[in-house]
Amino acid sequence: MLAELPSRCSLVVSNNPIAEHEEYRPVVLGTLPHLEKLDKEAATKDEIAEAINLVETRVSQLLLASRN
């Protein structure tokens, strides 16, 4: 559902308990890299690239762990 958001959009989750997790911003940006703003703060291309790498790393770790 979230992946269907229009490109060039903004998302605010700052009042959601998930926003307290230290990696929530990179996880959201890595999952929804088309966001321009998250919690009213602009997302830079570098931040999005790092976030995508983080999400890909976490997914790889989960896949490897599930095979053991």
mmCIF file of the N, C-alpha and C atoms, coordinates in Angstrom:
data_MODEL
# 
_entry.id   MODEL 
# 
loop_
_atom_site.group_PDB 
_atom_site.id 
_atom_site.type_symbol 
_atom_site.label_atom_id 
_atom_site.label_alt_id 
_atom_site.label_comp_id 
_atom_site.label_asym_id 
_atom_site.label_entity_id 
_atom_site.label_seq_id 
_atom_site.pdbx_PDB_ins_code 
_atom_site.Cartn_x 
_atom_site.Cartn_y 
_atom_site.Cartn_z 
_atom_site.occupancy 
_atom_site.B_iso_or_equiv 
_atom_site.pdbx_formal_charge 
_atom_site.auth_seq_id 
_atom_site.auth_comp_id 
_atom_site.auth_asym_id 
_atom_site.auth_atom_id 
_atom_site.pdbx_PDB_model_num 
ATOM 1   N N  . MET A 1 1  ? 0.822  -1.182  0.000  1.00 0.00 ? 1  MET A N  1 
ATOM 2   C CA . MET A 1 1  ? 0.000  0.000   0.000  1.00 0.00 ? 1  MET A CA 1 
ATOM 3   C C  . MET A 1 1  ? 0.874  1.257   0.000  1.00 0.00 ? 1  MET A C  1 
ATOM 4   N N  . LEU A 1 2  ? 1.843  1.356   0.911  1.00 0.00 ? 2  LEU A N  1 
ATOM 5   C CA . LEU A 1 2  ? 2.710  2.533   0.945  1.00 0.00 ? 2  LEU A CA 1 
ATOM 6   C C  . LEU A 1 2  ? 3.532  2.664   -0.323 1.00 0.00 ? 2  LEU A C  1 
ATOM 7   N N  . ALA A 1 3  ? 3.919  1.547   -0.908 1.00 0.00 ? 3  ALA A N  1 
ATOM 8   C CA . ALA A 1 3  ? 4.704  1.592   -2.139 1.00 0.00 ? 3  ALA A CA 1 
ATOM 9   C C  . ALA A 1 3  ? 3.909  2.201   -3.288 1.00 0.00 ? 3  ALA A C  1 
ATOM 10  N N  . GLU A 1 4  ? 2.602  2.274   -3.142 1.00 0.00 ? 4  GLU A N  1 
ATOM 11  C CA . GLU A 1 4  ? 1.757  2.845   -4.179 1.00 0.00 ? 4  GLU A CA 1 
ATOM 12  C C  . GLU A 1 4  ? 1.585  4.351   -4.040 1.00 0.00 ? 4  GLU A C  1 
ATOM 13  N N  . LEU A 1 5  ? 2.229  4.959   -3.049 1.00 0.00 ? 5  LEU A N  1 
ATOM 14  C CA . LEU A 1 5  ? 2.140  6.405   -2.893 1.00 0.00 ? 5  LEU A CA 1 
ATOM 15  C C  . LEU A 1 5  ? 2.683  7.078   -4.144 1.00 0.00 ? 5  LEU A C  1 
ATOM 16  N N  . PRO A 1 6  ? 2.120  8.223   -4.498 1.00 0.00 ? 6  PRO A N  1 
ATOM 17  C CA . PRO A 1 6  ? 2.626  8.907   -5.683 1.00 0.00 ? 6  PRO A CA 1 
ATOM 18  C C  . PRO A 1 6  ? 4.069  9.349   -5.484 1.00 0.00 ? 6  PRO A C  1 
ATOM 19  N N  . SER A 1 7  ? 4.770  9.471   -6.597 1.00 0.00 ? 7  SER A N  1 
ATOM 20  C CA . SER A 1 7  ? 6.141  9.954   -6.483 1.00 0.00 ? 7  SER A CA 1 
ATOM 21  C C  . SER A 1 7  ? 6.106  11.408  -6.027 1.00 0.00 ? 7  SER A C  1 
ATOM 22  N N  . ARG A 1 8  ? 7.229  11.851  -5.525 1.00 0.00 ? 8  ARG A N  1 
ATOM 23  C CA . ARG A 1 8  ? 7.358  13.225  -5.064 1.00 0.00 ? 8  ARG A CA 1 
ATOM 24  C C  . ARG A 1 8  ? 6.335  13.547  -3.985 1.00 0.00 ? 8  ARG A C  1 
ATOM 25  N N  . CYS A 1 9  ? 6.360  12.794  -2.927 1.00 0.00 ? 9  CYS A N  1 
ATOM 26  C CA . CYS A 1 9  ? 5.425  13.053  -1.850 1.00 0.00 ? 9  CYS A CA 1 
ATOM 27  C C  . CYS A 1 9  ? 6.161  13.153  -0.523 1.00 0.00 ? 9  CYS A C  1 
ATOM 28  N N  . SER A 1 10 ? 5.401  13.435  0.488  1.00 0.00 ? 10 SER A N  1 
ATOM 29  C CA . SER A 1 10 ? 5.926  13.642  1.827  1.00 0.00 ? 10 SER A CA 1 
ATOM 30  C C  . SER A 1 10 ? 5.148  12.741  2.782  1.00 0.00 ? 10 SER A C  1 
ATOM 31  N N  . LEU A 1 11 ? 5.826  12.278  3.821  1.00 0.00 ? 11 LEU A N  1 
ATOM 32  C CA . LEU A 1 11 ? 5.200  11.407  4.810  1.00 0.00 ? 11 LEU A CA 1 
ATOM 33  C C  . LEU A 1 11 ? 5.591  11.900  6.195  1.00 0.00 ? 11 LEU A C  1 
ATOM 34  N N  . VAL A 1 12 ? 4.625  11.992  7.088  1.00 0.00 ? 12 VAL A N  1 
ATOM 35  C CA . VAL A 1 12 ? 4.890  12.412  8.465  1.00 0.00 ? 12 VAL A CA 1 
ATOM 36  C C  . VAL A 1 12 ? 4.492  11.276  9.396  1.00 0.00 ? 12 VAL A C  1 
ATOM 37  N N  . VAL A 1 13 ? 5.468  10.773  10.144 1.00 0.00 ? 13 VAL A N  1 
ATOM 38  C CA . VAL A 1 13 ? 5.208  9.725   11.137 1.00 0.00 ? 13 VAL A CA 1 
ATOM 39  C C  . VAL A 1 13 ? 5.798  10.101  12.493 1.00 0.00 ? 13 VAL A C  1 
ATOM 40  N N  . SER A 1 14 ? 6.150  11.355  12.662 1.00 0.00 ? 14 SER A N  1 
ATOM 41  C CA . SER A 1 14 ? 6.860  11.786  13.866 1.00 0.00 ? 14 SER A CA 1 
ATOM 42  C C  . SER A 1 14 ? 6.095  11.535  15.160 1.00 0.00 ? 14 SER A C  1 
ATOM 43  N N  . ASN A 1 15 ? 4.789  11.491  15.131 1.00 0.00 ? 15 ASN A N  1 
ATOM 44  C CA . ASN A 1 15 ? 4.017  11.226  16.347 1.00 0.00 ? 15 ASN A CA 1 
ATOM 45  C C  . ASN A 1 15 ? 3.693  9.749   16.529 1.00 0.00 ? 15 ASN A C  1 
ATOM 46  N N  . ASN A 1 16 ? 4.208  8.917   15.658 1.00 0.00 ? 16 ASN A N  1 
ATOM 47  C CA . ASN A 1 16 ? 4.005  7.481   15.730 1.00 0.00 ? 16 ASN A CA 1 
ATOM 48  C C  . ASN A 1 16 ? 5.123  6.876   16.580 1.00 0.00 ? 16 ASN A C  1 
ATOM 49  N N  . PRO A 1 17 ? 4.833  5.908   17.433 1.00 0.00 ? 17 PRO A N  1 
ATOM 50  C CA . PRO A 1 17 ? 5.886  5.301   18.263 1.00 0.00 ? 17 PRO A CA 1 
ATOM 51  C C  . PRO A 1 17 ? 7.062  4.739   17.466 1.00 0.00 ? 17 PRO A C  1 
ATOM 52  N N  . ILE A 1 18 ? 6.848  4.353   16.213 1.00 0.00 ? 18 ILE A N  1 
ATOM 53  C CA . ILE A 1 18 ? 7.950  3.820   15.409 1.00 0.00 ? 18 ILE A CA 1 
ATOM 54  C C  . ILE A 1 18 ? 9.037  4.873   15.203 1.00 0.00 ? 18 ILE A C  1 
ATOM 55  N N  . ALA A 1 19 ? 8.666  6.136   15.256 1.00 0.00 ? 19 ALA A N  1 
ATOM 56  C CA . ALA A 1 19 ? 9.632  7.220   15.051 1.00 0.00 ? 19 ALA A CA 1 
ATOM 57  C C  . ALA A 1 19 ? 10.686 7.261   16.152 1.00 0.00 ? 19 ALA A C  1 
ATOM 58  N N  . GLU A 1 20 ? 10.448 6.561   17.244 1.00 0.00 ? 20 GLU A N  1 
ATOM 59  C CA . GLU A 1 20 ? 11.422 6.514   18.331 1.00 0.00 ? 20 GLU A CA 1 
ATOM 60  C C  . GLU A 1 20 ? 12.548 5.515   18.055 1.00 0.00 ? 20 GLU A C  1 
ATOM 61  N N  . HIS A 1 21 ? 12.358 4.631   17.095 1.00 0.00 ? 21 HIS A N  1 
ATOM 62  C CA . HIS A 1 21 ? 13.387 3.650   16.749 1.00 0.00 ? 21 HIS A CA 1 
ATOM 63  C C  . HIS A 1 21 ? 14.525 4.371   16.039 1.00 0.00 ? 21 HIS A C  1 
ATOM 64  N N  . GLU A 1 22 ? 15.761 4.076   16.414 1.00 0.00 ? 22 GLU A N  1 
ATOM 65  C CA . GLU A 1 22 ? 16.901 4.824   15.881 1.00 0.00 ? 22 GLU A CA 1 
ATOM 66  C C  . GLU A 1 22 ? 17.089 4.692   14.376 1.00 0.00 ? 22 GLU A C  1 
ATOM 67  N N  . GLU A 1 23 ? 16.607 3.613   13.776 1.00 0.00 ? 23 GLU A N  1 
ATOM 68  C CA . GLU A 1 23 ? 16.802 3.428   12.337 1.00 0.00 ? 23 GLU A CA 1 
ATOM 69  C C  . GLU A 1 23 ? 15.525 3.631   11.528 1.00 0.00 ? 23 GLU A C  1 
ATOM 70  N N  . TYR A 1 24 ? 14.509 4.228   12.142 1.00 0.00 ? 24 TYR A N  1 
ATOM 71  C CA . TYR A 1 24 ? 13.244 4.331   11.405 1.00 0.00 ? 24 TYR A CA 1 
ATOM 72  C C  . TYR A 1 24 ? 13.386 5.187   10.148 1.00 0.00 ? 24 TYR A C  1 
ATOM 73  N N  . ARG A 1 25 ? 14.102 6.304   10.233 1.00 0.00 ? 25 ARG A N  1 
ATOM 74  C CA . ARG A 1 25 ? 14.219 7.181   9.056  1.00 0.00 ? 25 ARG A CA 1 
ATOM 75  C C  . ARG A 1 25 ? 14.901 6.468   7.888  1.00 0.00 ? 25 ARG A C  1 
ATOM 76  N N  . PRO A 1 26 ? 16.082 5.860   8.090  1.00 0.00 ? 26 PRO A N  1 
ATOM 77  C CA . PRO A 1 26 ? 16.680 5.171   6.953  1.00 0.00 ? 26 PRO A CA 1 
ATOM 78  C C  . PRO A 1 26 ? 15.852 3.979   6.458  1.00 0.00 ? 26 PRO A C  1 
ATOM 79  N N  . VAL A 1 27 ? 15.173 3.295   7.347  1.00 0.00 ? 27 VAL A N  1 
ATOM 80  C CA . VAL A 1 27 ? 14.352 2.160   6.902  1.00 0.00 ? 27 VAL A CA 1 
ATOM 81  C C  . VAL A 1 27 ? 13.180 2.655   6.044  1.00 0.00 ? 27 VAL A C  1 
ATOM 82  N N  . VAL A 1 28 ? 12.532 3.721   6.473  1.00 0.00 ? 28 VAL A N  1 
ATOM 83  C CA . VAL A 1 28 ? 11.421 4.263   5.680  1.00 0.00 ? 28 VAL A CA 1 
ATOM 84  C C  . VAL A 1 28 ? 11.926 4.777   4.333  1.00 0.00 ? 28 VAL A C  1 
ATOM 85  N N  . LEU A 1 29 ? 13.028 5.535   4.352  1.00 0.00 ? 29 LEU A N  1 
ATOM 86  C CA . LEU A 1 29 ? 13.555 6.079   3.096  1.00 0.00 ? 29 LEU A CA 1 
ATOM 87  C C  . LEU A 1 29 ? 14.099 4.984   2.184  1.00 0.00 ? 29 LEU A C  1 
ATOM 88  N N  . GLY A 1 30 ? 14.657 3.945   2.764  1.00 0.00 ? 30 GLY A N  1 
ATOM 89  C CA . GLY A 1 30 ? 15.156 2.841   1.953  1.00 0.00 ? 30 GLY A CA 1 
ATOM 90  C C  . GLY A 1 30 ? 14.047 2.016   1.341  1.00 0.00 ? 30 GLY A C  1 
ATOM 91  N N  . THR A 1 31 ? 12.905 1.998   2.003  1.00 0.00 ? 31 THR A N  1 
ATOM 92  C CA . THR A 1 31 ? 11.749 1.260   1.513  1.00 0.00 ? 31 THR A CA 1 
ATOM 93  C C  . THR A 1 31 ? 10.912 2.102   0.546  1.00 0.00 ? 31 THR A C  1 
ATOM 94  N N  . LEU A 1 32 ? 10.889 3.397   0.791  1.00 0.00 ? 32 LEU A N  1 
ATOM 95  C CA . LEU A 1 32 ? 10.119 4.336   -0.043 1.00 0.00 ? 32 LEU A CA 1 
ATOM 96  C C  . LEU A 1 32 ? 11.055 5.430   -0.563 1.00 0.00 ? 32 LEU A C  1 
ATOM 97  N N  . PRO A 1 33 ? 11.987 5.080   -1.436 1.00 0.00 ? 33 PRO A N  1 
ATOM 98  C CA . PRO A 1 33 ? 13.011 6.039   -1.850 1.00 0.00 ? 33 PRO A CA 1 
ATOM 99  C C  . PRO A 1 33 ? 12.499 7.214   -2.684 1.00 0.00 ? 33 PRO A C  1 
ATOM 100 N N  . HIS A 1 34 ? 11.243 7.175   -3.097 1.00 0.00 ? 34 HIS A N  1 
ATOM 101 C CA . HIS A 1 34 ? 10.688 8.283   -3.873 1.00 0.00 ? 34 HIS A CA 1 
ATOM 102 C C  . HIS A 1 34 ? 10.221 9.440   -2.992 1.00 0.00 ? 34 HIS A C  1 
ATOM 103 N N  . LEU A 1 35 ? 10.242 9.257   -1.667 1.00 0.00 ? 35 LEU A N  1 
ATOM 104 C CA . LEU A 1 35 ? 9.817  10.343  -0.785 1.00 0.00 ? 35 LEU A CA 1 
ATOM 105 C C  . LEU A 1 35 ? 10.752 11.536  -0.918 1.00 0.00 ? 35 LEU A C  1 
ATOM 106 N N  . GLU A 1 36 ? 10.176 12.710  -0.982 1.00 0.00 ? 36 GLU A N  1 
ATOM 107 C CA . GLU A 1 36 ? 10.976 13.926  -0.987 1.00 0.00 ? 36 GLU A CA 1 
ATOM 108 C C  . GLU A 1 36 ? 11.227 14.413  0.428  1.00 0.00 ? 36 GLU A C  1 
ATOM 109 N N  . LYS A 1 37 ? 10.215 14.202  1.295  1.00 0.00 ? 37 LYS A N  1 
ATOM 110 C CA . LYS A 1 37 ? 10.329 14.639  2.686  1.00 0.00 ? 37 LYS A CA 1 
ATOM 111 C C  . LYS A 1 37 ? 9.806  13.551  3.606  1.00 0.00 ? 37 LYS A C  1 
ATOM 112 N N  . LEU A 1 38 ? 10.465 13.422  4.738  1.00 0.00 ? 38 LEU A N  1 
ATOM 113 C CA . LEU A 1 38 ? 10.003 12.532  5.799  1.00 0.00 ? 38 LEU A CA 1 
ATOM 114 C C  . LEU A 1 38 ? 9.990  13.351  7.069  1.00 0.00 ? 38 LEU A C  1 
ATOM 115 N N  . ASP A 1 39 ? 8.849  13.422  7.705  1.00 0.00 ? 39 ASP A N  1 
ATOM 116 C CA . ASP A 1 39 ? 8.666  14.251  8.901  1.00 0.00 ? 39 ASP A CA 1 
ATOM 117 C C  . ASP A 1 39 ? 9.084  15.698  8.648  1.00 0.00 ? 39 ASP A C  1 
ATOM 118 N N  . LYS A 1 40 ? 8.676  16.205  7.507  1.00 0.00 ? 40 LYS A N  1 
ATOM 119 C CA . LYS A 1 40 ? 8.895  17.599  7.097  1.00 0.00 ? 40 LYS A CA 1 
ATOM 120 C C  . LYS A 1 40 ? 10.360 17.953  6.872  1.00 0.00 ? 40 LYS A C  1 
ATOM 121 N N  . GLU A 1 41 ? 11.225 16.944  6.823  1.00 0.00 ? 41 GLU A N  1 
ATOM 122 C CA . GLU A 1 41 ? 12.652 17.163  6.573  1.00 0.00 ? 41 GLU A CA 1 
ATOM 123 C C  . GLU A 1 41 ? 13.002 16.570  5.211  1.00 0.00 ? 41 GLU A C  1 
ATOM 124 N N  . ALA A 1 42 ? 13.648 17.374  4.383  1.00 0.00 ? 42 ALA A N  1 
ATOM 125 C CA . ALA A 1 42 ? 14.012 16.918  3.041  1.00 0.00 ? 42 ALA A CA 1 
ATOM 126 C C  . ALA A 1 42 ? 14.924 15.702  3.109  1.00 0.00 ? 42 ALA A C  1 
ATOM 127 N N  . ALA A 1 43 ? 14.709 14.800  2.189  1.00 0.00 ? 43 ALA A N  1 
ATOM 128 C CA . ALA A 1 43 ? 15.554 13.610  2.063  1.00 0.00 ? 43 ALA A CA 1 
ATOM 129 C C  . ALA A 1 43 ? 16.531 13.855  0.919  1.00 0.00 ? 43 ALA A C  1 
ATOM 130 N N  . THR A 1 44 ? 17.820 13.795  1.208  1.00 0.00 ? 44 THR A N  1 
ATOM 131 C CA . THR A 1 44 ? 18.825 14.031  0.171  1.00 0.00 ? 44 THR A CA 1 
ATOM 132 C C  . THR A 1 44 ? 19.074 12.750  -0.619 1.00 0.00 ? 44 THR A C  1 
ATOM 133 N N  . LYS A 1 45 ? 19.639 12.910  -1.806 1.00 0.00 ? 45 LYS A N  1 
ATOM 134 C CA . LYS A 1 45 ? 19.968 11.745  -2.630 1.00 0.00 ? 45 LYS A CA 1 
ATOM 135 C C  . LYS A 1 45 ? 20.965 10.846  -1.913 1.00 0.00 ? 45 LYS A C  1 
ATOM 136 N N  . ASP A 1 46 ? 21.942 11.451  -1.231 1.00 0.00 ? 46 ASP A N  1 
ATOM 137 C CA . ASP A 1 46 ? 22.929 10.656  -0.488 1.00 0.00 ? 46 ASP A CA 1 
ATOM 138 C C  . ASP A 1 46 ? 22.272 9.891   0.656  1.00 0.00 ? 46 ASP A C  1 
ATOM 139 N N  . GLU A 1 47 ? 21.369 10.553  1.371  1.00 0.00 ? 47 GLU A N  1 
ATOM 140 C CA . GLU A 1 47 ? 20.671 9.896   2.484  1.00 0.00 ? 47 GLU A CA 1 
ATOM 141 C C  . GLU A 1 47 ? 19.841 8.720   1.967  1.00 0.00 ? 47 GLU A C  1 
ATOM 142 N N  . ILE A 1 48 ? 19.178 8.918   0.848  1.00 0.00 ? 48 ILE A N  1 
ATOM 143 C CA . ILE A 1 48 ? 18.361 7.846   0.274  1.00 0.00 ? 48 ILE A CA 1 
ATOM 144 C C  . ILE A 1 48 ? 19.235 6.690   -0.186 1.00 0.00 ? 48 ILE A C  1 
ATOM 145 N N  . ALA A 1 49 ? 20.372 6.990   -0.812 1.00 0.00 ? 49 ALA A N  1 
ATOM 146 C CA . ALA A 1 49 ? 21.284 5.929   -1.263 1.00 0.00 ? 49 ALA A CA 1 
ATOM 147 C C  . ALA A 1 49 ? 21.789 5.116   -0.079 1.00 0.00 ? 49 ALA A C  1 
ATOM 148 N N  . GLU A 1 50 ? 22.172 5.787   1.003  1.00 0.00 ? 50 GLU A N  1 
ATOM 149 C CA . GLU A 1 50 ? 22.620 5.082   2.212  1.00 0.00 ? 50 GLU A CA 1 
ATOM 150 C C  . GLU A 1 50 ? 21.488 4.265   2.811  1.00 0.00 ? 50 GLU A C  1 
ATOM 151 N N  . ALA A 1 51 ? 20.284 4.816   2.790  1.00 0.00 ? 51 ALA A N  1 
ATOM 152 C CA . ALA A 1 51 ? 19.125 4.114   3.341  1.00 0.00 ? 51 ALA A CA 1 
ATOM 153 C C  . ALA A 1 51 ? 18.811 2.852   2.541  1.00 0.00 ? 51 ALA A C  1 
ATOM 154 N N  . ILE A 1 52 ? 18.906 2.939   1.230  1.00 0.00 ? 52 ILE A N  1 
ATOM 155 C CA . ILE A 1 52 ? 18.674 1.762   0.383  1.00 0.00 ? 52 ILE A CA 1 
ATOM 156 C C  . ILE A 1 52 ? 19.701 0.685   0.698  1.00 0.00 ? 52 ILE A C  1 
ATOM 157 N N  . ASN A 1 53 ? 20.956 1.081   0.848  1.00 0.00 ? 53 ASN A N  1 
ATOM 158 C CA . ASN A 1 53 ? 22.006 0.114   1.202  1.00 0.00 ? 53 ASN A CA 1 
ATOM 159 C C  . ASN A 1 53 ? 21.720 -0.545  2.544  1.00 0.00 ? 53 ASN A C  1 
ATOM 160 N N  . LEU A 1 54 ? 21.269 0.234   3.521  1.00 0.00 ? 54 LEU A N  1 
ATOM 161 C CA . LEU A 1 54 ? 20.951 -0.314  4.838  1.00 0.00 ? 54 LEU A CA 1 
ATOM 162 C C  . LEU A 1 54 ? 19.828 -1.340  4.733  1.00 0.00 ? 54 LEU A C  1 
ATOM 163 N N  . VAL A 1 55 ? 18.766 -0.996  4.026  1.00 0.00 ? 55 VAL A N  1 
ATOM 164 C CA . VAL A 1 55 ? 17.627 -1.909  3.890  1.00 0.00 ? 55 VAL A CA 1 
ATOM 165 C C  . VAL A 1 55 ? 18.049 -3.182  3.164  1.00 0.00 ? 55 VAL A C  1 
ATOM 166 N N  . GLU A 1 56 ? 18.827 -3.043  2.101  1.00 0.00 ? 56 GLU A N  1 
ATOM 167 C CA . GLU A 1 56 ? 19.293 -4.230  1.375  1.00 0.00 ? 56 GLU A CA 1 
ATOM 168 C C  . GLU A 1 56 ? 20.156 -5.117  2.265  1.00 0.00 ? 56 GLU A C  1 
ATOM 169 N N  . THR A 1 57 ? 20.999 -4.510  3.088  1.00 0.00 ? 57 THR A N  1 
ATOM 170 C CA . THR A 1 57 ? 21.837 -5.269  4.016  1.00 0.00 ? 57 THR A CA 1 
ATOM 171 C C  . THR A 1 57 ? 20.984 -6.003  5.035  1.00 0.00 ? 57 THR A C  1 
ATOM 172 N N  . ARG A 1 58 ? 20.000 -5.312  5.606  1.00 0.00 ? 58 ARG A N  1 
ATOM 173 C CA . ARG A 1 58 ? 19.123 -5.936  6.610  1.00 0.00 ? 58 ARG A CA 1 
ATOM 174 C C  . ARG A 1 58 ? 18.329 -7.094  5.996  1.00 0.00 ? 58 ARG A C  1 
ATOM 175 N N  . VAL A 1 59 ? 17.833 -6.910  4.804  1.00 0.00 ? 59 VAL A N  1 
ATOM 176 C CA . VAL A 1 59 ? 17.073 -7.976  4.140  1.00 0.00 ? 59 VAL A CA 1 
ATOM 177 C C  . VAL A 1 59 ? 17.979 -9.175  3.881  1.00 0.00 ? 59 VAL A C  1 
ATOM 178 N N  . SER A 1 60 ? 19.197 -8.929  3.414  1.00 0.00 ? 60 SER A N  1 
ATOM 179 C CA . SER A 1 60 ? 20.150 -10.025 3.176  1.00 0.00 ? 60 SER A CA 1 
ATOM 180 C C  . SER A 1 60 ? 20.447 -10.775 4.464  1.00 0.00 ? 60 SER A C  1 
ATOM 181 N N  . GLN A 1 61 ? 20.633 -10.036 5.557  1.00 0.00 ? 61 GLN A N  1 
ATOM 182 C CA . GLN A 1 61 ? 20.898 -10.669 6.851  1.00 0.00 ? 61 GLN A CA 1 
ATOM 183 C C  . GLN A 1 61 ? 19.725 -11.541 7.279  1.00 0.00 ? 61 GLN A C  1 
ATOM 184 N N  . LEU A 1 62 ? 18.517 -11.043 7.092  1.00 0.00 ? 62 LEU A N  1 
ATOM 185 C CA . LEU A 1 62 ? 17.334 -11.828 7.462  1.00 0.00 ? 62 LEU A CA 1 
ATOM 186 C C  . LEU A 1 62 ? 17.209 -13.084 6.610  1.00 0.00 ? 62 LEU A C  1 
ATOM 187 N N  . LEU A 1 63 ? 17.486 -12.962 5.327  1.00 0.00 ? 63 LEU A N  1 
ATOM 188 C CA . LEU A 1 63 ? 17.408 -14.132 4.451  1.00 0.00 ? 63 LEU A CA 1 
ATOM 189 C C  . LEU A 1 63 ? 18.447 -15.179 4.835  1.00 0.00 ? 63 LEU A C  1 
ATOM 190 N N  . LEU A 1 64 ? 19.657 -14.732 5.132  1.00 0.00 ? 64 LEU A N  1 
ATOM 191 C CA . LEU A 1 64 ? 20.701 -15.674 5.551  1.00 0.00 ? 64 LEU A CA 1 
ATOM 192 C C  . LEU A 1 64 ? 20.340 -16.342 6.875  1.00 0.00 ? 64 LEU A C  1 
ATOM 193 N N  . ALA A 1 65 ? 19.815 -15.561 7.810  1.00 0.00 ? 65 ALA A N  1 
ATOM 194 C CA . ALA A 1 65 ? 19.444 -16.110 9.113  1.00 0.00 ? 65 ALA A CA 1 
ATOM 195 C C  . ALA A 1 65 ? 18.305 -17.120 8.986  1.00 0.00 ? 65 ALA A C  1 
ATOM 196 N N  . SER A 1 66 ? 17.399 -16.885 8.054  1.00 0.00 ? 66 SER A N  1 
ATOM 197 C CA . SER A 1 66 ? 16.261 -17.797 7.903  1.00 0.00 ? 66 SER A CA 1 
ATOM 198 C C  . SER A 1 66 ? 16.670 -19.134 7.295  1.00 0.00 ? 66 SER A C  1 
ATOM 199 N N  . ARG A 1 67 ? 17.811 -19.164 6.641  1.00 0.00 ? 67 ARG A N  1 
ATOM 200 C CA . ARG A 1 67 ? 18.294 -20.413 6.042  1.00 0.00 ? 67 ARG A CA 1 
ATOM 201 C C  . ARG A 1 67 ? 18.988 -21.300 7.055  1.00 0.00 ? 67 ARG A C  1 
ATOM 202 N N  . ASN A 1 68 ? 19.354 -20.745 8.170  1.00 0.00 ? 68 ASN A N  1 
ATOM 203 C CA . ASN A 1 68 ? 20.061 -21.533 9.206  1.00 0.00 ? 68 ASN A CA 1 
ATOM 204 C C  . ASN A 1 68 ? 19.124 -22.176 10.182 1.00 0.00 ? 68 ASN A C  1 
# 
